[in-house]
Amino acid sequence: SMYGESKLRAELFLDELKDQLPFIVIRPPIVYGPRDKGVFMIFKMIQKQWLPLLPSKSPTGHKYYSMIHVDDLIEMLVRTLDAPEESFKNGERFFVNDGQIYTYDRLLSIISDELKVKPIRIKLPDLMVKTLAMGGSLVGEVFKKQTHLNRDKYNEMIPDYWISSAQKAFDFLKFKPKHTLESGVSHTVAWYKIHGWL
């Protein structure tokens, strides 16, 4: 996606400045939690009792994701400030997540359980998702407004594996996430409800 490419280009740009500007790169996965509007769309759909299942070509038929609660990501960023000076000089990269890999189905089930709903599961064929994404892009171009589903978002939705290992961060920075997906979703739903989002 263009979003992913922009992050790659930012890292390559920093590499060129390594001698002048010491840095560390943190690579988060899907981030969720209070104030988030991206993953919130999934919460909202499930609350309305419909659950779109994305197509997958993996051997198991599942999509796999790494995730992290926003509070844990902030903790990781703060912890990084105390990393050895050599890490900044070397431009170290750290993937960060909660240490688990989740299927898309597991994510949806955890949210459904927390919202206490049993949404209707709707399997979306790849052609349908692609057509809707192209339509969203067209609408966005006409009205000069970004839509939730467009061609670029489609490119992010289609891969079956958005996973990473945070072992380097666990070992080197002694980072230990506080939230599991279950506790993080519970905390997030509570915030959404208190603030009238759900």
C-alpha positions as CSV (number, residue, x, y, z in Angstrom):
1,S,0.0,0.0,0.0
2,M,1.0,3.6,-0.3
3,Y,1.0,3.8,3.5
4,G,3.4,0.9,3.8
5,E,5.6,2.3,1.1
6,S,5.8,5.7,2.8
7,K,7.1,4.0,6.0
8,L,9.7,2.1,4.0
9,R,10.9,5.3,2.3
10,A,11.1,7.1,5.7
11,E,13.4,4.3,6.9
12,L,15.5,4.4,3.8
13,F,15.8,8.2,4.2
14,L,16.9,7.9,7.8
15,D,19.5,5.3,6.7
16,E,21.1,8.1,4.6
17,L,21.3,10.4,7.6
18,K,22.6,7.8,10.0
19,D,25.9,9.6,10.6
20,Q,24.2,12.9,11.3
21,L,21.0,11.7,13.0
22,P,21.1,8.7,15.3
23,F,17.7,6.9,15.4
24,I,15.8,3.7,16.3
25,V,12.9,2.4,14.2
26,I,9.9,0.9,15.9
27,R,7.6,-1.2,13.7
28,P,4.2,-1.7,15.3
29,P,1.6,-4.1,13.9
30,I,-2.2,-3.4,14.1
31,V,-2.6,-0.9,17.0
32,Y,-5.9,-0.8,18.8
33,G,-7.3,0.8,22.0
34,P,-9.0,4.0,23.2
35,R,-9.4,6.8,20.6
36,D,-8.5,4.4,17.7
37,K,-10.8,4.9,14.7
38,G,-9.3,2.3,12.4
39,V,-10.0,-1.0,14.2
40,F,-13.0,0.7,15.7
41,M,-14.8,0.1,12.4
42,I,-14.7,-3.6,13.2
43,F,-16.2,-3.1,16.7
44,K,-18.9,-1.0,15.1
45,M,-19.8,-3.6,12.5
46,I,-19.9,-6.4,15.1
47,Q,-22.1,-4.2,17.4
48,K,-24.6,-3.9,14.4
49,Q,-24.5,-7.7,14.4
50,W,-22.9,-8.3,11.0
51,L,-19.4,-9.7,10.5
52,P,-17.7,-9.6,7.1
53,L,-15.3,-12.5,6.6
54,L,-12.4,-11.6,4.4
55,P,-11.2,-14.1,1.7
56,S,-8.0,-16.0,2.5
57,K,-5.7,-18.2,0.3
58,S,-3.6,-19.6,3.3
59,P,-3.5,-23.4,3.7
60,T,-5.8,-23.1,6.8
61,G,-8.2,-20.7,5.2
62,H,-7.4,-18.1,8.0
63,K,-5.8,-14.7,8.0
64,Y,-3.1,-14.1,10.7
65,Y,-2.2,-10.9,12.5
66,S,0.1,-9.5,15.1
67,M,-1.5,-6.8,17.4
68,I,-0.7,-4.5,20.2
69,H,-2.7,-2.3,22.6
70,V,-1.9,1.4,22.4
71,D,-0.8,1.5,26.0
72,D,1.8,-1.2,25.4
73,L,3.0,0.6,22.3
74,I,3.5,3.8,24.3
75,E,5.4,1.8,27.0
76,M,7.7,0.4,24.3
77,L,8.4,3.9,22.9
78,V,9.3,5.2,26.3
79,R,11.5,2.2,27.0
80,T,13.3,2.7,23.7
81,L,14.5,6.1,24.9
82,D,16.7,4.3,27.4
83,A,18.2,2.0,24.8
84,P,22.1,2.0,24.6
85,E,23.6,4.8,22.5
86,E,25.0,2.2,20.1
87,S,21.4,1.2,19.2
88,F,20.7,4.7,18.0
89,K,24.0,4.9,16.1
90,N,23.3,1.6,14.4
91,G,19.7,2.6,13.5
92,E,18.3,-0.6,15.1
93,R,14.9,-1.9,14.1
94,F,12.4,-3.3,16.6
95,F,9.2,-5.1,15.7
96,V,6.7,-4.7,18.6
97,N,3.6,-6.7,19.4
98,D,2.0,-8.5,22.3
99,G,3.9,-11.7,21.6
100,Q,0.9,-13.6,20.1
101,I,-0.4,-14.3,16.6
102,Y,-4.2,-14.2,16.1
103,T,-6.4,-15.4,13.4
104,Y,-9.0,-12.9,12.0
105,D,-11.7,-15.2,13.3
106,R,-10.2,-15.2,16.8
107,L,-10.1,-11.3,16.8
108,L,-13.7,-11.2,15.7
109,S,-14.8,-13.7,18.3
110,I,-13.1,-11.9,21.2
111,I,-14.8,-8.6,20.2
112,S,-18.2,-10.3,19.8
113,D,-17.9,-12.0,23.2
114,E,-17.0,-8.7,24.8
115,L,-19.9,-6.9,23.1
116,K,-22.1,-9.9,24.0
117,V,-23.5,-10.2,20.5
118,K,-23.6,-13.1,17.9
119,P,-23.2,-11.3,14.6
120,I,-24.2,-12.9,11.3
121,R,-21.0,-14.1,9.5
122,I,-20.9,-13.0,5.8
123,K,-18.2,-14.5,3.6
124,L,-17.1,-11.9,1.1
125,P,-15.6,-13.1,-2.2
126,D,-12.4,-11.4,-3.3
127,L,-14.0,-10.0,-6.4
128,M,-16.7,-8.3,-4.3
129,V,-14.1,-6.8,-1.9
130,K,-12.1,-5.5,-4.8
131,T,-15.1,-4.1,-6.6
132,L,-16.2,-2.3,-3.4
133,A,-12.7,-1.0,-2.9
134,M,-12.6,0.4,-6.5
135,G,-16.0,2.0,-5.9
136,G,-14.8,3.5,-2.7
137,S,-11.7,5.0,-4.4
138,L,-14.0,6.5,-7.2
139,V,-16.3,8.0,-4.6
140,G,-13.3,9.4,-2.7
141,E,-11.9,11.0,-5.9
142,V,-15.2,12.6,-6.9
143,F,-16.0,14.0,-3.4
144,K,-12.3,14.6,-2.5
145,K,-12.8,12.6,0.7
146,Q,-11.0,9.4,1.9
147,T,-13.3,6.4,2.2
148,H,-12.9,3.5,4.7
149,L,-12.6,1.1,1.8
150,N,-10.5,2.0,-1.2
151,R,-7.9,0.4,-3.5
152,D,-5.1,1.2,-1.1
153,K,-6.9,-0.3,1.9
154,Y,-7.7,-3.3,-0.2
155,N,-4.0,-3.9,-0.7
156,E,-3.6,-4.0,3.1
157,M,-6.6,-6.2,3.6
158,I,-5.8,-9.0,1.1
159,P,-2.5,-10.4,2.5
160,D,-3.1,-13.5,4.7
161,Y,-0.1,-12.8,7.0
162,W,0.5,-9.5,8.9
163,I,2.7,-11.0,11.5
164,S,6.1,-10.2,13.1
165,S,8.3,-11.4,15.9
166,A,8.9,-9.0,18.9
167,Q,11.5,-11.3,20.4
168,K,14.3,-8.8,19.8
169,A,12.4,-6.1,21.7
170,F,11.6,-8.6,24.5
171,D,15.2,-9.7,24.9
172,F,17.1,-6.5,24.2
173,L,14.8,-3.8,25.6
174,K,13.2,-6.1,28.2
175,F,9.8,-5.0,26.9
176,K,6.9,-7.0,28.3
177,P,3.3,-6.2,27.2
178,K,0.7,-5.8,29.8
179,H,-2.3,-6.6,27.6
180,T,-3.4,-9.8,26.0
181,L,-5.9,-9.3,23.2
182,E,-8.7,-10.3,25.6
183,S,-7.8,-7.7,28.2
184,G,-7.0,-5.1,25.6
185,V,-10.4,-5.5,23.8
186,S,-12.2,-5.4,27.2
187,H,-10.4,-2.2,28.1
188,T,-11.1,-0.7,24.6
189,V,-14.8,-1.6,24.6
190,A,-15.2,0.0,28.1
191,W,-13.6,3.2,26.8
192,Y,-15.8,3.3,23.6
193,K,-18.9,2.9,25.7
194,I,-18.0,5.5,28.3
195,H,-17.3,8.0,25.5
196,G,-20.4,7.2,23.5
197,W,-18.6,5.5,20.6
198,L,-20.6,2.3,21.1
